[in-house]
Amino acid sequence: MKSKHALRALVLLLCLLGTASIAQKQKTFCRLVILDARLEGQDVTEYYVDRKQFLTLYQTANGEVYFANVAGTNDEQSYGRTYNMEWENGKETQDKYPYVRYNFKWSYLNSYDKKRGTGTVLLLIIKKPQGNMFVCTVILENLEKIVYKGYVEGTLDLGIMR
């Protein structure tokens, strides 16, 4: 009887260890540091800056691409899988810097209140000589519009999805 319980405990331990190692195998594409935030046109920058809020795109161990809005001060976040991602590369011209425009659907879960929702995300990365900047517009299912601006940490190389 003891060996049966020991075997079950060993199987459970191996499953838990396997789950932990999978959770650690995510690839972060970028960190979008928020310097300006507007909710329905109202300036809410102070709230986001005080919480060290950032946006991120990452790939899970099973290959799914996730988008998250993370508070750096307490790790609260809205996170979830992206769908129907499309992108466009814009070439440098005399009037414009080169850019990449991403458009995708987002299905999210809030860690702080367990609310689920969906949204459409438009992410513009502008490649300037001094560094990459971003403008990210999130339109939620209730048509609430949030616009974030800031700079990019990381490469944002989503070529793996092509």
Contacts in CASP RR format, 6 or more apart in sequence:
PFRMAT RR
TARGET T0000
AUTHOR 0000-0000-0000
METHOD contacts of the structure
MODEL  1
MKSKHALRALVLLLCLLGTASIAQKQKTFCRLVILDARLEGQDVTEYYVD
RKQFLTLYQTANGEVYFANVAGTNDEQSYGRTYNMEWENGKETQDKYPYV
RYNFKWSYLNSYDKKRGTGTVLLLIIKKPQGNMFVCTVILENLEKIVYKG
YVEGTLDLGIMR
22 61 0 8 1.000
22 62 0 8 1.000
23 61 0 8 1.000
25 61 0 8 1.000
26 58 0 8 1.000
26 59 0 8 1.000
26 60 0 8 1.000
26 61 0 8 1.000
27 58 0 8 1.000
27 59 0 8 1.000
27 160 0 8 1.000
28 56 0 8 1.000
28 57 0 8 1.000
28 58 0 8 1.000
29 56 0 8 1.000
29 57 0 8 1.000
29 58 0 8 1.000
29 59 0 8 1.000
29 65 0 8 1.000
29 154 0 8 1.000
29 155 0 8 1.000
29 156 0 8 1.000
29 157 0 8 1.000
29 158 0 8 1.000
30 56 0 8 1.000
30 57 0 8 1.000
30 152 0 8 1.000
30 153 0 8 1.000
30 154 0 8 1.000
30 155 0 8 1.000
30 156 0 8 1.000
31 54 0 8 1.000
31 55 0 8 1.000
31 56 0 8 1.000
31 152 0 8 1.000
31 153 0 8 1.000
31 154 0 8 1.000
32 54 0 8 1.000
32 55 0 8 1.000
32 56 0 8 1.000
32 123 0 8 1.000
32 134 0 8 1.000
32 136 0 8 1.000
32 148 0 8 1.000
32 150 0 8 1.000
32 151 0 8 1.000
32 152 0 8 1.000
32 153 0 8 1.000
33 54 0 8 1.000
33 150 0 8 1.000
33 151 0 8 1.000
33 152 0 8 1.000
33 153 0 8 1.000
34 45 0 8 1.000
34 48 0 8 1.000
34 49 0 8 1.000
34 53 0 8 1.000
34 54 0 8 1.000
34 55 0 8 1.000
34 148 0 8 1.000
34 149 0 8 1.000
34 150 0 8 1.000
35 45 0 8 1.000
35 49 0 8 1.000
35 149 0 8 1.000
35 150 0 8 1.000
35 151 0 8 1.000
36 43 0 8 1.000
36 45 0 8 1.000
36 148 0 8 1.000
36 149 0 8 1.000
36 150 0 8 1.000
37 43 0 8 1.000
37 44 0 8 1.000
37 45 0 8 1.000
37 47 0 8 1.000
37 48 0 8 1.000
37 53 0 8 1.000
37 146 0 8 1.000
37 147 0 8 1.000
37 148 0 8 1.000
37 149 0 8 1.000
38 44 0 8 1.000
38 45 0 8 1.000
38 146 0 8 1.000
38 147 0 8 1.000
39 144 0 8 1.000
39 145 0 8 1.000
39 146 0 8 1.000
40 144 0 8 1.000
40 145 0 8 1.000
41 145 0 8 1.000
41 147 0 8 1.000
47 53 0 8 1.000
48 148 0 8 1.000
50 73 0 8 1.000
51 71 0 8 1.000
51 72 0 8 1.000
51 73 0 8 1.000
51 74 0 8 1.000
52 71 0 8 1.000
52 72 0 8 1.000
52 73 0 8 1.000
53 69 0 8 1.000
53 70 0 8 1.000
53 71 0 8 1.000
53 72 0 8 1.000
54 69 0 8 1.000
54 70 0 8 1.000
54 72 0 8 1.000
55 67 0 8 1.000
55 68 0 8 1.000
55 69 0 8 1.000
55 70 0 8 1.000
55 136 0 8 1.000
55 148 0 8 1.000
56 67 0 8 1.000
56 68 0 8 1.000
56 70 0 8 1.000
57 65 0 8 1.000
57 66 0 8 1.000
57 67 0 8 1.000
57 68 0 8 1.000
57 82 0 8 1.000
57 156 0 8 1.000
57 158 0 8 1.000
58 65 0 8 1.000
58 66 0 8 1.000
58 68 0 8 1.000
59 65 0 8 1.000
59 66 0 8 1.000
59 160 0 8 1.000
60 66 0 8 1.000
64 81 0 8 1.000
64 82 0 8 1.000
65 81 0 8 1.000
65 82 0 8 1.000
65 85 0 8 1.000
65 158 0 8 1.000
65 161 0 8 1.000
66 79 0 8 1.000
66 80 0 8 1.000
66 81 0 8 1.000
66 82 0 8 1.000
67 79 0 8 1.000
67 80 0 8 1.000
67 82 0 8 1.000
67 104 0 8 1.000
67 106 0 8 1.000
67 108 0 8 1.000
67 121 0 8 1.000
68 77 0 8 1.000
68 78 0 8 1.000
68 79 0 8 1.000
68 80 0 8 1.000
69 77 0 8 1.000
69 78 0 8 1.000
69 79 0 8 1.000
69 138 0 8 1.000
70 76 0 8 1.000
70 77 0 8 1.000
70 79 0 8 1.000
71 77 0 8 1.000
75 111 0 8 1.000
76 110 0 8 1.000
76 111 0 8 1.000
76 112 0 8 1.000
77 110 0 8 1.000
77 111 0 8 1.000
77 112 0 8 1.000
78 108 0 8 1.000
78 109 0 8 1.000
78 110 0 8 1.000
78 111 0 8 1.000
79 108 0 8 1.000
79 109 0 8 1.000
79 111 0 8 1.000
80 106 0 8 1.000
80 107 0 8 1.000
80 108 0 8 1.000
80 109 0 8 1.000
81 106 0 8 1.000
81 107 0 8 1.000
82 104 0 8 1.000
82 105 0 8 1.000
82 106 0 8 1.000
82 121 0 8 1.000
83 104 0 8 1.000
83 105 0 8 1.000
83 106 0 8 1.000
83 107 0 8 1.000
84 104 0 8 1.000
84 105 0 8 1.000
85 102 0 8 1.000
85 103 0 8 1.000
85 104 0 8 1.000
85 158 0 8 1.000
85 161 0 8 1.000
86 102 0 8 1.000
86 103 0 8 1.000
86 104 0 8 1.000
87 100 0 8 1.000
87 101 0 8 1.000
87 102 0 8 1.000
87 103 0 8 1.000
87 158 0 8 1.000
88 100 0 8 1.000
88 101 0 8 1.000
89 98 0 8 1.000
89 99 0 8 1.000
89 100 0 8 1.000
90 96 0 8 1.000
90 98 0 8 1.000
90 99 0 8 1.000
90 100 0 8 1.000
90 101 0 8 1.000
91 98 0 8 1.000
92 98 0 8 1.000
92 127 0 8 1.000
97 126 0 8 1.000
97 127 0 8 1.000
97 128 0 8 1.000
98 126 0 8 1.000
98 127 0 8 1.000
99 124 0 8 1.000
99 125 0 8 1.000
99 126 0 8 1.000
99 127 0 8 1.000
100 124 0 8 1.000
100 125 0 8 1.000
100 127 0 8 1.000
100 156 0 8 1.000
101 122 0 8 1.000
101 123 0 8 1.000
101 124 0 8 1.000
101 125 0 8 1.000
102 121 0 8 1.000
102 122 0 8 1.000
102 123 0 8 1.000
102 124 0 8 1.000
102 125 0 8 1.000
102 158 0 8 1.000
103 120 0 8 1.000
103 121 0 8 1.000
103 122 0 8 1.000
103 123 0 8 1.000
104 120 0 8 1.000
104 121 0 8 1.000
104 123 0 8 1.000
105 118 0 8 1.000
105 119 0 8 1.000
105 120 0 8 1.000
105 121 0 8 1.000
106 118 0 8 1.000
106 119 0 8 1.000
106 120 0 8 1.000
106 121 0 8 1.000
106 138 0 8 1.000
107 116 0 8 1.000
107 117 0 8 1.000
107 118 0 8 1.000
107 119 0 8 1.000
108 116 0 8 1.000
108 117 0 8 1.000
108 118 0 8 1.000
108 119 0 8 1.000
109 115 0 8 1.000
109 116 0 8 1.000
109 117 0 8 1.000
110 116 0 8 1.000
117 140 0 8 1.000
117 141 0 8 1.000
118 140 0 8 1.000
118 141 0 8 1.000
119 138 0 8 1.000
119 139 0 8 1.000
119 140 0 8 1.000
119 141 0 8 1.000
120 138 0 8 1.000
120 139 0 8 1.000
121 136 0 8 1.000
121 137 0 8 1.000
121 138 0 8 1.000
122 136 0 8 1.000
122 137 0 8 1.000
122 139 0 8 1.000
123 134 0 8 1.000
123 135 0 8 1.000
123 136 0 8 1.000
123 137 0 8 1.000
124 134 0 8 1.000
124 135 0 8 1.000
124 136 0 8 1.000
125 132 0 8 1.000
125 133 0 8 1.000
125 134 0 8 1.000
125 152 0 8 1.000
125 156 0 8 1.000
126 132 0 8 1.000
126 133 0 8 1.000
126 134 0 8 1.000
126 135 0 8 1.000
131 151 0 8 1.000
131 152 0 8 1.000
132 151 0 8 1.000
132 152 0 8 1.000
132 156 0 8 1.000
133 149 0 8 1.000
133 150 0 8 1.000
133 151 0 8 1.000
133 152 0 8 1.000
134 148 0 8 1.000
134 149 0 8 1.000
134 150 0 8 1.000
134 151 0 8 1.000
134 152 0 8 1.000
135 147 0 8 1.000
135 148 0 8 1.000
135 149 0 8 1.000
135 150 0 8 1.000
136 147 0 8 1.000
136 148 0 8 1.000
136 149 0 8 1.000
137 145 0 8 1.000
137 146 0 8 1.000
137 147 0 8 1.000
137 148 0 8 1.000
138 145 0 8 1.000
138 146 0 8 1.000
138 147 0 8 1.000
138 148 0 8 1.000
139 145 0 8 1.000
140 146 0 8 1.000
END
